[in-house]
Amino acid sequence: MEGPESAWAALTTKRYLVSSWPWRAYAYLLSSIPLGIVTIAVLLVSVGISALLSPLVVGILLLTLFPLYGVLIGSIERGRARLVLPRGIASPHAKMPPNMTRRERLKFRRREQASLRALGYGVLLGTFVWLFSAAFAGLSAATLVLTLLAPMIATDDSMGMGPWILDTTGEGFLFLFTFGPVFYVVSSYLLGVLAAVEASLAKALLGPREEELRRNVAELRRSRLDLVDAFETERARIERHLHDGVQQRLVGLTMTLGLAELDLPEGESKRLVVKAHGEAEAALADLREAVRGIHPRVLVDLGLEAAVREVADRMPMPVSVQVALPERLPPPIEAAAYFVVSEALGNVAKHASATNCHVQAWINRDRLVVTVTDDGQGGADPAQGTGLTGLVTRLDALGGTLDLSSPPGGPTRLRMECPCRLVD
């Protein structure tokens, strides 16, 4: 069972007082004190050095590096926020392009708005937040410790606790068991609220804004599209190597064996050559099938409809094809649709015990929709090795989806949807 996702959620639970959350709130607020002091000290010293060196222009240049302090402050504070936000605060910083030098990386971070926001949070932490935490969490922690030690302190000397004067050990225990629980309850909820407020402030300033989230999602999708493009490029390279290299050698081998078969007299040698000729032709057929599966030439030359019809013609059961596409789609989208249909028809032929199958493809509101329906026995499960899991990842990178409906007894219906253009 998962715990609360934040201090606010923890405060509403019945087990708050007997959980670790009050102590998390103490730790979060008390840790603000040294961090706030160090932060404001570093910032003030840096400002002072910059002011002293300003006549040499170096001081002005140092001021431009202040957003980098924000990057460091934000990183530390997002880690510390896990005390009261177990899932943490997502980084608002953009993913930097590869092959950047260290200087370029620092320049990239210095210009981000997130770095300036984090620097502003550092100023708040050093001038206000740590004082606020010290006033409440520090005083509460000191009071709690003195209350726990009251029986021991009262044995040596009289002890003043507000309006109470404790002169004996008994009075110390009485104070501990009467005032202690009440103070623990009140302070735990009070500090829980304060910790939640401080964490919310940190999340607001150090977390990503909506436009930054959209940018990060777009960058993630773009990087996955780059992987898809690299995968397709490698497919094409392998196909060219097999088609223009290995396949041509096998064709030459079969021709040579065929000529040798004609010249040899009847006997054991001719029988072996005939056998080798048959094996070479079978290997050539297997290679052509493999090349077709790796990077189908008909898909590249004639498009999705022709490629789907070619796959359908190779199936052992009747497959009707209805493809209505007004124009060619981007190659990655055509390739994804082709491999979805190819894998689906292969699964139908192997597992479905179907008597017929129907493939449809059309455009619906700038989205390509492809369905594969069969009248087989149903019960298909993508998690049981149907080969569709990798295609789901490919479609997700393209902004598409893949849904499978296969109740026991059938029918089975696979539906793919994908944008008609690559998502930026």
C-alpha positions in Angstrom: 0.0 0.0 0.0 1.5 3.3 -1.0 1.7 6.2 1.4 0.5 9.8 1.0 1.9 11.7 -1.9 2.4 14.9 0.0 2.3 16.5 3.5 -1.1 17.9 2.7 -2.4 14.4 2.0 -0.7 13.0 5.1 -2.4 15.6 7.3 -5.8 14.2 6.4 -5.0 10.6 7.4 -5.9 9.1 10.7 -2.5 7.7 11.3 -0.7 11.0 10.9 0.5 11.3 14.5 1.9 7.8 14.7 3.5 7.9 11.3 6.9 9.4 10.2 5.3 12.5 8.8 5.6 14.7 11.9 9.3 13.9 12.0 9.6 14.5 8.3 8.1 18.0 8.8 10.6 18.7 11.6 13.5 17.5 9.4 12.3 19.5 6.4 11.8 22.8 8.3 14.9 22.4 10.5 17.1 21.7 7.4 15.9 25.0 6.0 17.9 26.8 8.7 21.5 25.9 7.7 20.7 25.9 4.0 19.1 29.3 4.2 22.1 30.7 6.1 24.6 29.3 3.7 22.6 30.4 0.7 22.3 34.0 1.8 26.0 34.1 2.9 27.2 32.8 -0.5 25.0 35.3 -2.4 26.0 38.3 -0.3 29.7 37.4 -0.6 29.3 37.0 -4.3 27.5 40.3 -4.7 30.3 42.0 -2.6 33.0 40.5 -4.7 31.2 41.5 -7.9 30.8 45.1 -6.6 34.5 45.3 -5.7 35.6 44.1 -9.1 33.0 46.0 -11.1 35.6 48.7 -12.0 37.6 45.9 -13.7 34.5 44.7 -15.7 35.1 41.3 -14.2 32.6 42.0 -11.5 29.9 42.6 -14.0 30.7 39.4 -15.7 30.4 37.6 -12.4 26.9 38.9 -12.0 25.9 37.2 -15.2 26.8 33.8 -13.6 24.3 34.2 -10.7 21.6 32.1 -12.5 24.0 29.2 -12.2 23.6 29.5 -8.4 19.9 29.0 -9.1 20.7 25.7 -10.9 22.6 24.5 -7.8 20.0 25.7 -5.4 17.2 24.2 -7.4 18.9 20.8 -7.5 19.5 20.7 -3.7 16.0 21.9 -2.9 14.3 19.5 -5.2 16.2 16.7 -3.5 15.3 18.0 0.0 11.6 18.3 -0.9 11.4 14.5 -1.0 11.1 14.6 2.8 7.5 15.9 2.4 6.9 15.2 -1.3 8.0 11.6 -1.8 7.6 11.8 -5.6 9.8 14.9 -5.6 9.6 17.9 -7.8 10.2 17.4 -11.5 13.1 19.3 -13.0 12.0 22.3 -15.2 15.3 22.3 -17.1 15.3 21.4 -20.7 17.3 18.5 -22.0 20.5 19.9 -23.5 21.5 19.0 -27.0 24.2 16.3 -27.3 27.9 17.1 -28.0 27.8 20.4 -26.2 31.0 21.7 -24.5 31.0 22.5 -20.8 31.0 26.2 -21.6 28.0 25.8 -23.9 26.2 23.8 -21.3 26.7 26.5 -18.6 25.6 29.2 -21.1 22.5 27.1 -21.9 21.5 26.8 -18.3 22.3 30.4 -17.5 19.7 31.6 -20.0 16.9 29.4 -18.8 14.0 31.0 -16.9 14.0 28.1 -14.5 17.5 29.1 -13.3 16.3 32.6 -12.5 13.2 31.3 -10.7 15.5 29.0 -8.6 17.8 31.9 -7.8 14.7 33.9 -6.7 13.7 31.0 -4.4 17.3 31.0 -3.0 16.9 34.6 -2.1 13.6 33.8 -0.4 15.1 30.9 1.4 18.0 33.0 2.7 16.0 36.1 3.8 12.7 34.7 5.0 12.1 31.0 4.8 14.9 29.9 7.2 13.9 32.6 9.7 10.3 31.4 9.5 11.4 27.8 10.0 13.7 28.7 12.9 10.9 30.6 14.7 8.4 27.8 14.6 10.3 24.5 14.1 13.3 25.6 16.2 11.1 26.7 19.1 8.9 23.6 18.8 11.9 21.3 18.8 13.5 23.0 21.8 10.3 22.9 23.7 9.8 19.2 22.9 13.3 18.3 24.0 12.9 20.2 27.3 9.6 18.5 27.9 11.2 15.1 27.4 14.1 16.0 29.7 11.9 17.7 32.4 12.0 14.8 34.9 15.8 14.8 34.8 16.3 18.5 34.8 13.9 19.0 37.7 16.0 16.8 40.0 19.0 19.2 39.9 17.3 22.5 40.1 13.9 24.1 39.8 12.8 24.4 36.2 10.6 27.1 34.8 8.3 26.1 32.0 6.1 29.1 31.3 3.8 29.5 34.3 5.0 26.2 35.8 7.9 25.8 38.2 9.1 22.2 38.5 11.0 21.5 41.7 10.9 17.7 41.9 11.2 14.6 39.6 7.5 13.8 40.2 6.5 17.3 39.0 8.7 16.7 35.9 7.0 13.4 35.1 3.6 15.0 35.7 4.5 17.9 33.3 5.8 15.4 30.8 2.6 13.2 30.7 0.2 16.1 30.8 1.7 18.8 28.7 3.8 16.6 26.4 1.1 14.8 24.5 -0.9 18.0 24.0 2.1 19.8 22.8 3.1 16.9 20.5 -0.3 16.9 18.8 -0.6 20.6 18.4 3.0 21.1 17.2 2.9 18.1 14.8 -0.1 19.4 13.0 1.1 23.0 13.0 4.5 22.1 11.6 2.9 19.7 9.1 1.0 22.6 7.7 4.0 24.9 7.7 6.1 22.2 5.9 3.4 21.7 3.4 3.2 25.4 2.7 7.0 25.6 2.3 7.0 22.6 0.0 4.2 24.1 -2.1 6.2 27.3 -2.5 9.3 25.3 -3.5 7.2 23.3 -6.0 5.7 26.5 -7.5 9.1 28.1 -8.1 11.3 25.1 -8.7 8.9 22.8 -10.7 8.2 23.0 -14.4 5.6 25.4 -15.7 3.0 24.2 -18.2 5.0 25.4 -21.2 8.1 23.7 -19.9 6.2 20.4 -19.4 5.0 20.7 -23.0 8.5 21.4 -24.2 9.9 18.4 -22.3 7.2 16.1 -23.7 8.0 17.4 -27.2 11.7 16.9 -26.7 11.1 13.4 -25.4 8.9 12.5 -28.3 11.5 14.1 -30.7 14.3 12.0 -29.2 12.2 8.8 -29.6 11.4 9.8 -33.2 15.1 10.1 -33.7 15.5 6.5 -32.4 12.7 5.3 -34.8 14.5 7.1 -37.7 17.8 5.5 -36.8 16.1 2.1 -36.6 14.5 2.6 -40.0 17.9 3.7 -41.5 19.5 0.6 -40.1 16.7 -1.6 -41.5 17.3 -0.1 -44.9 21.1 -0.6 -44.7 20.7 -4.2 -43.7 18.1 -4.7 -46.5 20.5 -3.2 -49.1 23.4 -5.3 -47.8 21.3 -8.5 -48.1 19.6 -7.6 -51.4 22.7 -6.3 -53.2 25.3 -8.5 -51.6 24.3 -11.8 -50.1 21.3 -12.3 -52.3 23.3 -11.7 -55.5 25.9 -14.2 -54.3 23.2 -16.8 -53.7 21.8 -16.1 -57.2 25.2 -16.6 -58.7 25.7 -19.8 -56.7 22.4 -21.3 -57.9 23.2 -20.5 -61.5 26.6 -22.1 -61.2 25.1 -25.2 -59.6 22.5 -25.3 -62.3 25.2 -25.2 -65.0 27.2 -27.9 -63.2 24.0 -30.0 -63.0 23.7 -29.9 -66.8 27.3 -30.9 -67.5 27.7 -33.7 -65.0 26.9 -37.3 -66.0 24.4 -39.4 -64.0 25.9 -40.6 -60.8 26.6 -39.7 -57.1 28.3 -36.4 -58.0 25.3 -35.2 -60.0 23.0 -36.3 -57.2 24.9 -34.2 -54.7 25.0 -31.2 -57.0 21.3 -31.4 -57.6 20.7 -31.5 -53.8 23.1 -28.6 -53.3 21.2 -26.7 -56.1 17.9 -27.3 -54.3 19.3 -26.2 -50.9 20.7 -23.0 -52.5 17.3 -22.1 -54.0 15.6 -22.8 -50.7 18.1 -20.5 -48.9 17.6 -17.9 -51.6 13.8 -18.0 -51.0 14.3 -17.8 -47.3 16.6 -14.8 -47.7 14.1 -13.0 -50.0 11.4 -13.6 -47.3 13.7 -12.2 -44.7 14.6 -9.1 -46.8 10.9 -8.5 -47.4 10.2 -8.6 -43.6 13.2 -6.3 -42.8 12.4 -3.5 -45.2 9.7 -4.3 -47.7 10.6 -2.8 -51.1 7.0 -2.7 -52.2 6.2 -0.4 -49.2 9.0 2.0 -50.2 8.1 2.0 -53.9 4.3 1.7 -54.0 3.1 2.6 -50.5 1.0 1.2 -47.7 -1.9 -0.2 -49.7 0.3 -2.3 -52.1 2.4 -3.6 -49.2 -0.7 -4.6 -47.2 -2.2 -6.4 -50.2 1.1 -8.3 -50.7 1.1 -9.5 -47.1 -2.6 -10.5 -47.4 -1.9 -12.5 -50.6 0.6 -14.6 -48.7 -1.8 -15.6 -45.9 -3.3 -19.1 -45.8 -6.9 -17.8 -45.3 -8.9 -15.2 -47.3 -8.0 -11.6 -46.3 -10.1 -8.7 -47.7 -8.3 -5.4 -47.8 -10.0 -1.9 -48.0 -7.5 0.9 -47.9 -8.6 4.5 -48.6 -5.7 6.8 -48.3 -5.7 10.0 -50.4 -1.9 10.4 -50.4 1.3 8.8 -49.3 2.1 9.2 -45.5 5.5 9.9 -44.0 7.7 6.8 -44.2 7.9 6.1 -40.4 4.1 6.1 -40.2 3.7 3.9 -43.2 6.3 1.5 -41.8 4.6 1.4 -38.4 1.2 0.7 -40.0 2.7 -2.0 -42.3 4.4 -3.9 -39.5 1.2 -3.7 -37.3 -0.8 -5.3 -40.1 1.9 -7.8 -40.9 2.3 -8.9 -37.3 -1.5 -9.0 -36.8 -2.0 -11.2 -39.8 0.8 -13.4 -38.8 -0.8 -13.9 -35.4 -4.1 -14.7 -37.0 -2.6 -17.3 -39.3 -0.7 -19.0 -36.4 -3.1 -18.8 -33.4 -6.6 -17.6 -34.3 -8.0 -20.6 -36.3 -9.8 -18.0 -38.4 -11.6 -18.7 -41.7 -11.3 -15.1 -42.9 -9.8 -11.7 -42.0 -10.5 -8.1 -42.9 -8.1 -5.2 -43.0 -9.2 -1.6 -43.3 -7.3 1.7 -43.3 -8.7 5.2 -43.6 -8.1 8.8 -42.5 -10.2 10.2 -39.7 -9.6 13.8 -38.7 -5.9 13.8 -39.7 -5.3 10.5 -38.1 -4.6 7.2 -39.8 -6.8 4.4 -38.5 -6.0 0.8 -39.3 -8.1 -2.2 -38.1 -7.5 -5.9 -38.5 -10.5 -8.1 -37.7 -10.8 -11.9 -37.8 -13.5 -14.5 -36.9 -11.1 -16.7 -35.0 -11.3 -18.2 -31.5 -10.3 -14.9 -29.7 -8.5 -14.8 -26.3 -5.4 -13.0 -27.7 -3.3 -11.4 -25.0 -0.6 -8.9 -26.0 1.5 -9.9 -22.9 1.8 -13.5 -24.1 4.3 -13.0 -26.8 2.1 -11.8 -29.7 5.0 -9.5 -30.9 2.9 -6.4 -30.6 4.7 -4.9 -27.6 7.5 -3.4 -29.6 5.0 -1.9 -32.0 3.3 -0.2 -29.1 6.5 1.6 -28.3 7.0 2.6 -31.9 3.5 4.0 -32.2 3.9 5.8 -28.9 6.9 7.6 -30.3 4.8 8.6 -33.3 1.9 9.8 -31.1 -0.2 6.8 -31.9 -2.1 4.1 -30.0 -2.7 0.4 -30.4 -5.8 -1.3 -28.9 -6.7 -5.0 -29.0 -10.2 -6.4 -28.3 -10.2 -10.2 -28.3 -12.9 -11.8 -26.1 -12.9 -15.6 -25.7 -14.8 -17.0 -28.7 -13.9 -14.0 -30.9 -14.0 -11.9 -32.9 -10.6 -10.3 -32.4 -10.2 -6.7 -33.5 -6.9 -4.8 -33.5 -7.1 -1.0 -34.0 -4.3 1.3 -34.6 -4.5 5.1 -34.6 -1.6 7.4 -35.5 -1.3 11.1 -36.6 -0.9 11.5 -40.4 2.2 13.7 -39.8 5.1 13.4 -37.5 4.6 15.0 -34.1 7.1 17.8 -33.4 
